[in-house]
Amino acid sequence: MRRVPTQERSRQRLERILDAADQIFSEVGYDAATTEQIAERAETSIGSVYQFFPNKSALFEALCQRYLERAQSLFERLLERTTLADSPSWSKIVDDMIDAFWSFHVDQPGFRAVWVHQNISAQLIAAGDAVNQAIATRAEEVMAFFAPDVPRSKRRIAASIVVETISAILFVAVRREPDEAKRLVAELKQMVRSYLSTILPA
């Protein structure tokens, strides 16, 4: 970004621009989208867009970063609402987490366009990896509650495998037709539960 807004009015304008970019990327894809279309949808001038972003690529990266921040925030909120001591089983937590992240993928209108083109930015790939690592760290803490006797090194590897697998399959599912996507998500749950059953107690 060229500048980070400090005043509320500017922050609101920035959010409108990002929301507009989200919609435009969803409707026409990254390649066909233009900053002029985004400015028009945001009901602001093209100059206002360029005040924040030097080009479409920079705007795209900012939108991706917002997705990553929201994904990590979603995970933390889910953990806050989960009382481990009262949870019926770790498998239900797994199912609830996958359902929540799948809904996140589906409910964000520009998500598909963003992640189909995520490889255009090495910085974005690194940021996404950092978010996955942060989520895996928290997931290992949850696993420790259910399997305190399992070595931490084993739990850490297992958490990374689970997080990266979920991320990869949801990335595929969001690019498929709804019926196939639904089946992929169902099989994903079964696969993760099966893998974790070798580590966590029933």
Secondary structure, 3 states (H helix, E strand, C coil): CCCCCCCHHHHHHHHHHHHHHHHHHHHHHHHHCCHHHHHHHCCCCHHHHHHHCCCHHHHHHHHHHHHHHHHHHHHHHHHHHCCHHHCCCHHHHHHHHHHHHHHHHHHCCCHHHHHHCHHHCHHHHHHHHHHHHHHHHHHHHHHHHHCCCCCHHHHHHHHHHHHHHHHHHHHHHCCCCHHHHHHHHHHHHHHHHHHHCCCCCC
